[in-house]
Amino acid sequence: MEPMTLLPEWAPQSFILLAWPPLGGDFSPWLDAVEHTYALTVSAISQKQQVVILCQSANHRLRIETILNNYSEIRANIRFVQARYRDIWVRDTAPLTVCQNHRISLVDFRFNGWGGKYPYEEDDALGQSLYQQGIFGQAQYRKVNWVVEGGSLETDGLGTLLATRSSLQNPNRNPDPQQAEAILAEQLGIKRFLWLDHGYLAGDDTDGHIDTLARFCTPSTIVYQACADRSDPHYEPLQAMADQLASFQTPHGSPYRLIALPLPKPIYNPQGRRLPASYANFLIINDAVLVPIYDDPADSEALACLKLAFPTREIVAIPARSLIHQYGSLHCMTMQYPQGISIH
């Protein structure tokens, strides 16, 4: 029997799922800018593959369609699904996908508001609601009574997991965090664990999700968020993270090819809190990579770095400065579903 595998993001995709921010939600003060970012994201994805947009009502769908009609490059690869959700960060609330014997299965871990920081009941129920609506076709589905967010997982597709202890092994997620390796091995087929003990972004409320810090681009290439400014509080923890990444080895015993990403200049919210802007929060889609940019001098350098990491893919810049007012970016707001899952 073929071993179970947590699919890497670069595996051929069927569609991208995202949840459109509602009127009156957390993004209200920045909604126009955020909806522009969403529309640009939908436009870029729809040129490569299908997009499933979650909305909260018929009126909400009408608003979204009206907005998208202003973006001429949007293709017809769009489907709307009505669902209940509070947070739009489906990376952490939607089911994950594993492959075994050429069959795709959905694995729906519990969600507890990033360690009980926010209300979470509707978001915890999202995956099962979508499955019951039938949008995942004939894929098998299982709910797992263990808290895991998709943004805390990075895989090479060969059984290796790159993750931070601060999120996946945090007691605010599960009462016995030391069971994490056994649970992830059983449910996702993980065989090797590369645990990061360093690295953080100010303003992050996920306890250090890996998808803001370091990402697999191939089984042997990792890009990571760096900081060149010694006066920045991020310098030492991100340098310690870089040193730890340099100590890791591939399954074949070789060092990883590491590519450093620049850090955007500090962005603050109206209360003076620094926001967790990261170029590592990119999204891989079929034949392209969508990269968040922040109206920052480092944007062009970040795009060039990711072109080195993905030389055969189109690199698409998406303005994301407004997104980080709710502490996430492009990767956080999306979830990919692989070929083998057809939208029903």
C-alpha positions, 0 to 999 in steps of 0.5 A, spaced: 500 500 500 502 506 498 504 511 504 499 516 506 502 523 504 500 530 505 500 534 499 505 539 498 502 546 495 506 545 488 502 539 487 497 540 481 491 543 483 483 543 482 481 549 485 483 555 490 478 556 496 477 563 499 472 566 504 470 573 502 470 578 508 463 580 510 460 587 511 460 589 518 466 584 519 473 585 522 476 588 516 470 593 516 475 599 516 479 597 510 474 593 506 474 597 500 482 596 500 481 588 502 476 587 497 480 590 491 486 585 494 481 579 494 479 581 487 486 581 484 487 575 487 481 571 484 483 574 477 490 572 478 487 565 480 482 564 475 486 565 469 490 558 471 484 554 475 478 554 478 476 559 485 471 557 490 468 563 493 465 563 500 459 568 501 455 569 507 448 570 503 445 572 497 446 579 498 453 578 499 454 574 493 451 579 489 456 585 492 462 580 490 459 579 483 458 586 482 465 588 485 468 582 480 465 585 474 469 591 474 476 586 473 476 585 466 481 579 466 477 575 471 475 568 467 469 564 468 472 559 473 469 562 479 463 558 483 460 561 489 458 557 496 454 560 501 457 558 508 457 561 515 464 563 518 467 568 522 474 569 520 476 569 513 483 565 514 481 559 511 488 556 511 487 555 518 479 553 518 478 549 512 480 541 511 487 539 509 488 534 503 492 527 503 493 522 498 494 515 498 493 510 493 492 515 488 485 517 492 485 524 495 482 524 502 480 530 507 483 531 514 479 536 518 482 538 524 479 542 530 480 549 530 480 553 537 481 560 535 489 560 535 489 558 542 482 561 544 484 568 542 477 569 538 471 566 538 471 559 533 465 555 533 463 557 526 470 556 523 471 550 527 464 547 523 466 550 517 470 544 514 464 539 515 459 544 513 462 544 506 463 537 506 456 536 507 454 541 501 458 536 497 463 541 494 469 536 495 465 531 491 467 523 492 473 525 497 473 521 503 472 526 509 474 525 517 474 530 522 480 529 527 479 531 535 486 535 535 487 542 534 491 544 528 491 550 523 494 549 516 498 555 516 502 551 521 504 546 516 510 546 511 511 539 507 516 537 502 511 532 499 515 526 501 513 526 509 518 531 511 514 537 516 517 543 517 514 547 523 515 551 529 514 548 536 511 555 538 504 553 534 504 546 533 506 544 540 503 550 544 499 547 550 493 553 548 492 548 542 492 541 545 492 539 553 498 534 551 502 537 546 507 532 546 503 527 542 503 532 536 508 528 532 504 521 533 498 525 531 501 528 525 504 521 523 498 518 523 493 523 520 498 526 515 503 521 514 509 525 516 515 521 517 520 527 519 520 533 523 524 539 522 522 543 528 524 551 529 525 553 535 526 561 533 523 566 529 517 570 530 514 576 527 511 582 531 504 582 531 503 575 529 497 572 533 498 565 531 504 563 536 509 563 530 505 560 524 511 557 519 507 560 513 510 567 515 517 564 517 519 559 512 516 555 506 518 549 502 519 551 494 521 544 492 523 538 496 530 541 497 529 549 497 527 553 503 525 560 502 525 564 509 524 571 512 530 574 514 532 581 517 538 585 515 537 591 520 541 589 526 537 595 530 530 591 528 528 587 534 527 581 529 534 581 527 536 576 532 530 571 532 530 571 525 538 570 525 537 564 530 532 561 525 536 562 519 542 558 523 537 553 525 535 552 518 542 551 515 543 545 520 537 541 517 538 536 512 534 533 506 532 526 507 538 524 502 543 528 508 544 534 504 543 541 506 537 545 504 538 550 498 536 557 503 534 563 500 533 569 504 527 574 503 527 581 505 523 584 511 518 590 509 519 596 513 515 596 520 507 597 519 503 599 524 496 599 526 492 606 529 494 603 536 501 603 534 502 595 534 507 593 529 503 588 524 506 582 521 508 583 514 511 577 511 513 576 504 513 568 506 506 568 506 505 567 498 501 562 495 503 557 490 498 556 484 498 552 477 504 555 474 504 561 478 506 564 485 502 570 488 506 574 492 504 579 497 507 586 497 506 592 501 508 598 498 515 597 500 522 598 497 523 591 499 517 589 494 522 588 488 527 584 492 522 579 494 519 578 488 526 577 485 528 572 490 522 568 489 523 568 482 530 564 484 526 559 488 520 558 482 524 559 476 519 556 471 513 559 474 510 566 473 511 571 479 504 575 480 505 581 485 498 582 489 498 588 494 496 586 501 498 591 506 491 592 508 490 584 509 495 585 515 491 589 519 487 583 521 494 579 522 494 575 515 496 575 508 495 571 501 497 564 504 492 565 510 486 567 506 487 561 501 487 554 501 488 549 495 485 543 493 489 538 488 487 535 482 483 529 484 477 533 487 472 535 483 468 541 485 460 539 485 
